[in-house]
Amino acid sequence: MDAAEGEIAVTTQTFKVHGMSCAHCHAAVTKALRDVPGVTSAEVDGPKAEARVGYDPAKVTVAQLTKAVEDAGYVLAPA
């Protein structure tokens, strides 16, 4: 087996998150992103209103990330 075989290609992207105003919001957006299958990491910065998301593009799309955040009550947009 090659070293590259079995490895996933992770894309890391930063998004703006609209509608966050407290620690609960931060936690809700973080959970919504981390619960999407194919997401490998999600770091939300409340003061900057940003989310940095690592994901496997073979398993998840930006549209799925956007919908997960919208379902939690917030808006995800390209940074």
ZIGI-V585553 format. One record per backbone hydrogen bond with DSSP energy under -1.0 kcal/mol. NH is the residue of the N-H (numbers start at 0). CO is the residue of the C=O. E is the energy in kcal/mol with one decimal. If there is no record, write none. Layout:
nh:NH co:CO e:E
nh:NH co:CO e:E
This chain:
nh:6 co:3 e:-1.7
nh:10 co:54 e:-3.3
nh:12 co:52 e:-2.5
nh:14 co:50 e:-2.9
nh:15 co:76 e:-3.1
nh:16 co:48 e:-2.9
nh:17 co:74 e:-3.0
nh:25 co:21 e:-2.0
nh:26 co:22 e:-2.4
nh:27 co:23 e:-2.5
nh:28 co:24 e:-2.5
nh:29 co:25 e:-2.3
nh:30 co:26 e:-2.5
nh:31 co:27 e:-2.4
nh:32 co:28 e:-2.3
nh:33 co:29 e:-2.6
nh:34 co:30 e:-1.9
nh:35 co:32 e:-1.5
nh:38 co:35 e:-2.1
nh:39 co:53 e:-2.6
nh:40 co:53 e:-1.8
nh:42 co:51 e:-2.5
nh:44 co:49 e:-3.1
nh:48 co:44 e:-1.0
nh:49 co:44 e:-2.0
nh:50 co:14 e:-2.4
nh:51 co:42 e:-3.0
nh:52 co:12 e:-3.0
nh:53 co:40 e:-2.5
nh:54 co:10 e:-2.7
nh:55 co:37 e:-2.5
nh:58 co:55 e:-2.3
nh:59 co:55 e:-1.8
nh:64 co:60 e:-1.8
nh:65 co:61 e:-2.9
nh:66 co:62 e:-2.3
nh:67 co:63 e:-2.2
nh:68 co:64 e:-2.0
nh:69 co:65 e:-2.5
nh:70 co:66 e:-2.9
nh:72 co:69 e:-1.5
nh:73 co:68 e:-2.1
nh:74 co:17 e:-2.2
nh:76 co:15 e:-2.6
nh:78 co:13 e:-1.3
